[in-house]
């Protein structure tokens, strides 16, 4: 009896527990307790750090040279921590592409929402996000093309990026069709124009990454604006000036 009187009291139920079937977790803590929240936050921070470290390793060593050890070294964590979060190297590589795809897709959807489907505004914003210094940083571009260019990892790229690529293609084609009707551009083929626009975007990314001359983002935007002005002159103005004005290639 004395032992029972001195035993610690059971923790009070969490306010949300009365709406659940169990009330308490197996560890005796209420659901969504502050302790669990802090642990979850720390876990997520480490998770993100490992993903970013994997990108650094890919940029420095390529996919074949990237291992669980190099990822751990870049993230300043143990290999056991990497395995705890992602199980295997392929698990981390999959998570990297998933994150890159989610980033771009979220930005693309935001463009649609912000512009209300207006094709001119939509093209302007799409160009802006496609050549944003953070969203399309050299690190991220290097990672994109590392996956698509290596046979062993192409399946991972296809699994996550194919849907993003298809969504972008549909959006660009829809904008081209709207402009063709609105401007009475009877002689153009919207599908060919859309294909050319996306091809120009891809070339500019690759040229920045692999070209002998460094393509700056301002110049990349100017190239695409000039392309649109040439096809849809009643909707887009040709960019002013010639050359890159210090912001093109170097």
PyMOL commands that set and color helices and strands:
alter all, ss='L'
color gray80, all
select helices_A, chain A and resi 2-6+15-19+34-65+68-75+79-86+89-115+119-130+138-149+151-182+190-210+217-231
alter helices_A, ss='H'
color red, helices_A
deselect
rebuild
show_as cartoon
